[in-house]
Amino acid sequence: MVKVVLWGGLRSKAGGQSELQIAASTIREIFLRLAKDFPDLEAELEHNVSVAVDGKVYRDALFVTVDDASEVVILPKLQGG
């Protein structure tokens, strides 16, 4: 199971949970599971998040692979200019 950490306002859309254990091999699988379990997260996951896997931030993360030793941090995208 992959450790998934939700930051900021994403926690409230996941029933207040900040850490979850999810069986997955890609970020896409994590997103699908989160959207199924927490429908309020779905729109955020599609457009408004950044993803870090084991401390490395990915721009297009859907097909990044993960394993049971991975830590995935999902956080709201930073806005600014």
C-alpha positions in Angstrom: 0.0 0.0 0.0 1.2 3.5 -1.0 1.2 6.2 1.7 -0.8 9.2 0.3 -0.6 12.5 2.1 -3.2 15.2 1.3 -2.3 18.9 2.1 -4.3 22.0 2.6 -7.9 22.2 1.6 -7.7 18.8 0.0 -8.1 17.3 3.5 -11.5 18.7 4.0 -12.7 17.2 0.7 -11.5 13.8 2.0 -13.5 13.8 5.2 -10.7 15.5 7.1 -8.2 12.7 6.4 -4.6 13.7 5.8 -3.0 10.3 5.3 -4.3 7.3 3.6 -2.9 3.9 2.5 -3.9 3.0 -1.1 -3.2 0.0 -3.2 -1.9 1.4 -6.5 1.0 1.2 -9.0 0.6 4.6 -10.7 -0.6 8.1 -9.7 -3.5 7.6 -12.0 -4.7 4.6 -10.0 -4.4 6.7 -6.8 -6.4 9.5 -8.3 -9.1 7.1 -9.5 -9.4 5.5 -6.0 -9.5 8.9 -4.3 -12.2 10.1 -6.7 -14.3 7.0 -6.1 -13.9 7.2 -2.3 -14.2 11.0 -2.0 -16.2 12.4 -4.9 -15.6 16.0 -3.7 -11.9 15.5 -4.6 -12.5 14.5 -8.2 -12.5 18.0 -9.8 -9.5 19.1 -7.8 -7.5 16.0 -8.8 -8.3 16.6 -12.5 -7.0 20.2 -12.6 -5.8 21.8 -9.4 -3.1 19.6 -7.8 0.6 19.1 -7.8 2.1 15.7 -6.9 5.4 14.8 -5.2 6.6 11.2 -5.1 9.3 10.5 -2.6 10.2 14.2 -2.5 10.3 14.8 -6.3 7.6 17.1 -7.8 6.1 16.0 -11.1 4.4 18.2 -13.6 2.5 15.5 -15.4 2.3 12.7 -12.9 -0.5 10.4 -13.9 1.7 7.6 -15.2 4.5 8.0 -12.7 4.9 4.6 -11.0 4.8 4.0 -7.3 5.3 1.0 -5.0 4.6 0.1 -1.4 7.7 2.1 -0.2 6.5 5.3 -1.9 5.2 8.4 -0.3 2.9 10.4 -2.5 2.0 14.0 -1.4 -0.9 15.7 -3.2 -1.2 19.4 -2.7 -3.2 22.3 -4.2 -1.4 24.0 -7.1 0.2 27.2 -6.1 -1.3 30.2 -7.9 0.6 33.3 -8.7 2.5 35.1 -11.3 
